[in-house]
Amino acid sequence: MHDPITQARLAMRLDRYLNDYTARKVKEDNPYREKWHAVSQEADIARVNNNLTPELIDDVRIALNKL
C-alpha cells in the first residue's frame, strides 16, 4: 500500500470526501459528527505518513454518508 501512485489515488478520494463534508454544512448536533471527525483525522494522519489504505478511505466514506 505504500506505492506512491496508490497513495496519490487514495489521497484524491480522501480529498473528495473532505470537500463533500465541507459542502454539506453539517449541523453541530448531528450524532454522527464525532465519528466523522475521528475517522477523518485518522485518515489525515495516515496521509501524512503515506499509509492510507482502501479500508480507511471506505471508513471515511461510510462516516460521510451517515451524516
C-alpha positions in Angstrom: 0.0 0.0 0.0 3.0 2.3 0.2 3.2 2.6 -3.6 3.2 6.4 -4.5 0.6 6.0 -7.2 -1.8 4.1 -4.9 -1.2 6.7 -2.1 -2.0 9.5 -4.5 -5.2 7.9 -5.7 -6.3 7.3 -2.1 -5.4 10.8 -1.2 -7.6 12.1 -4.1 -10.5 10.1 -2.8 -10.0 11.4 0.7 -9.9 15.0 -0.6 -13.1 14.5 -2.4 -14.8 13.2 0.8 -13.4 16.1 2.8 -14.7 18.6 0.2 -18.1 16.8 0.3 -18.2 17.2 4.1 -17.5 20.9 3.8 -20.2 21.3 1.2 -22.8 19.6 3.4 -22.7 22.1 6.2 -23.4 19.5 8.9 -25.1 20.8 12.0 -23.3 20.8 15.3 -25.8 18.5 16.9 -25.5 15.7 14.4 -24.9 12.4 16.3 -22.5 11.1 13.6 -20.3 14.2 13.6 -18.0 12.8 16.3 -17.4 9.6 14.3 -16.7 11.6 11.2 -14.1 13.7 13.0 -12.3 10.7 14.4 -12.2 8.9 11.1 -11.2 11.9 9.1 -8.4 12.8 11.5 -7.1 9.2 11.4 -7.1 9.4 7.6 -5.2 12.7 7.6 -2.5 11.3 9.8 -2.3 8.2 7.5 -2.0 10.5 4.5 1.0 12.4 6.1 2.6 9.0 6.8 1.9 7.7 3.3 0.0 4.9 5.0 -3.5 5.3 3.5 -5.5 2.1 3.0 -8.6 1.5 0.9 -10.3 0.3 4.1 -9.6 3.6 5.9 -10.9 5.6 2.9 -14.1 3.4 3.0 -14.5 4.2 6.7 -14.4 7.9 5.8 -16.9 7.4 3.0 -19.3 5.5 5.3 -19.0 8.1 8.0 -19.7 10.8 5.5 -22.8 9.0 4.2 -24.2 8.7 7.7 -24.1 12.5 8.2 
